[in-house]
Amino acid sequence: MRFEAVIFDFNGTLLQDDDENQQSWLQYLYSQLNQHIPDSEYRDNIQGRSNTKILLEYLSEDLTKEEIEKHSEGKERLYRQMLIDRGDRLKLTEGSYNLFDYLDYQRIPYTIATGAPTPNVDFYFETFELRRWFDRDDVLVDTGDFAGKPDPEIYLRAMKQLESTPEKTLVIEDSAAGILAAERAGIKHIILMDTSKNRNEKYPVFDNFDEVIQYLIDLEK
């Protein structure tokens, strides 16, 4: 089987930043609510969802757009500083660049569909030199003008942009919200990136993107 397009999630998929995302959310929400969010609640109710959805649920349903942007940037400043503090250890998931090159060689179009806000995506492009493989204007990000994951809209838009169909699109995800968004978009082929070596009963799970290249090669045999 040969795919028409590949759509990447970013956080927890191309970048292993679960710890920084979790700690920055927990710290920021504690600063606003003066209460701790349990790890299990973070995994079930926060991970993979858009900032807007999280802030409306945890702070107030009546937040204005300006207030959402202010709170979101407060949280993301914490997050970006945590990434910067990694220093030389701040790298994309092993094999990421190899997979981009492989898709280019195979002439399979691909893009990123992420719930990350614009300032973070700009940070990723600068830090990881993503312009070599991606047009920044084509990357789908959380701009607040459409529902975030687990709503399917971001994947529907990505497929339209790539001129692909759900049956011939591969999504690479890591979170429950992202998986549900892809499923709701009608996408059948989903693989998961999990460097912690957890396994999933429904979809294949990989530790690095060199393994994904071999998976794609095997599918075409």
N, C-alpha and C positions, 0 to 999 in steps of 0.2 A: 504494500500500500504506500502511496505517495501523497503527502499532504499538500494542499493548496496554499496554506499559510500557517504560521506559528505565532501565537500571542503569549508574551511573557508577562506574568506578574513581576513586580520588582522586589518589594520588601519581603524578606524571608525566602525569596526565590533566587533572584540574581544577586542579591546582597543579603548575607546572613546577619541581620540586625535585629533579631527578635528581642534580645536582651535590652538593647538600647531603646527600642520602641516601647517595650513593657515598662522599663524603669522610668522613662520620661513621662509616660502617661500616668503611672502611679504617683510619681512625685508631683506632677502638675495637678492632678485631681485632689491629692491630699492638701495641696496649698489652697485649693478653692473650697473643699468640702470638710477638711479636717477629719477625714476618715480614710482608713486603709481599704483598698480593693483587693480581695483575695485573688490568688493566682488563678484559681479555677474560674472565677468570674471574668477575669481578664481574657482567658482563652475562649470562653463561651460567648462573651458579650461585647468585647472590644477588639480583639485581634482581627485584622483584615477589614474592619469597617471604616467608613469615611470619618474624618474628623467632625464633619457637620452632624452626622447621626449620633456620634458619641457625645458631643457637647450638648446637643438638644436633649438627650436622654438623661445625662448625669447632672448638668448644671441647671438648665431651664428650657422648657419648650418655647418660651417667649423671647429667647435671644434674638436680637436683630442680626442682620447680615454683618454689620460692622463689628458687633460684639463677638460673633463667631470667628471672624477673621482675627480679631485681637487675641482671643483665647487660643486659637489654633497656632498662631505664630509664637505665642508664649511657650506652648508645649514643644513646638518644633525647634525653637532655639535651644532648648535643653537637649533634645535629641541630636541635633547636628553637632553640638559641642561634645557630646559623648562619643560620636563617631570620630571627630577630630582628635580626641584624646587617645584613640587607638594608635595613632601614629602610623608606622610602617605596616602594622597589622591590618590596616583598612584596605581590603581588596574584595573584588567580586568573587562569587562562588567559583571554585575551581572548575576550569574548563569553559567558562562563559565565553571568552574571546574565541576559543576554538570552535564553539558551536555557531557563533555569529559568522565566522569565516566559512564553516561548512555549509550553512544555509545560503550564503552568498554564492558559493561554488555551485550549489545545486539549483540556484535561481528560485529559491522558495522565499517569498516575501515574509517579513516578520515585523512586529512592532511591540511596544510596551503598553499595557493597560494597567494603570496603578491608581490606588486610592491616595497616593502621596500628593500633598499640595505642591503648587508651582515652585516655591522657594527651595523645597527639598530636591525636586527634579532638576532644577538649575544647578544645585550643589552636586548632584550625581554626575551630570554631564561634564562639569568642570573637573571633578575629582577623578573620574574614571575614563575620561577622554571618549565619551560615547558618541561624539559627532562623527567619528570614523565609521560607525555602523548605522547610526540613527539620525534622521532629520528631527531636530527638536520639536518643530511645529507639528509633526505627525504623531508624537507620543501622546496618548490619552492620559490625562491627569485629573485630579479632583479639583475642578474649578468651581464647584457648587452649583453649576447650571443644569446638572442632571443627577439623578439618584445614584448613590454609590453602592458598592457591593454590600449585601448579596443581591441587590437589584441587577438584572441582566443588561441594563442599558449600555454600560461601558464595553461589554463584549459584543453587543449588537453593533455598536458604532465601529469597533475595531474591525469586525468582519466586513462591514460595508466599505470601510477605507481600504482594506486589503483585497476587496472583490472576491471574497471566499464564502463558502457555504458552511453551515454547522457540521455537515457530514464529513467535510474535508479539512477541517480546522483542528489544529492541536493547541491546547492550552496548557501552560506550565504554571502551576500554582503551589501554594503551601497552606492556605488557611481555609477553614470551614466556610467562611463567608465568600471567599473567592471561588471555591468549588461549586457552591450553590449558585452563584451568579452565572458561571459557565454552563451549568446544567440547565438553568432557567432560560438561557439563550439557545438551548437546543444542541449544545456541543456534546458530542459523545466521547471524544478522545481527549482525556485529561491525564496528565502525569504530574506527579508531585515531587518536589525537591525537599528533602529532609536530611540534613547532614547528621542529625542525632540518631539516624538509623531506625527510627520508628517505621512501622509498616502499616499499610492500609489495605483492607480486604477488597476494596472496590477498584482502586486504580494503582498502576505501577508507581513505585517510589524509588528515587535515585539519590545517591550521595553526592554526585558531581555531574557536570555537563559532558564530560568525556563519555560517561556511561550512556547519556542520552544520545550522543552521536551514534554509538554502536547500536542502540535501540532502533534508531531511524534506519540505519543500514540494514539491520535484520528484517525490518518490516518490508523492505523493498525486494527481498530475496524471493 
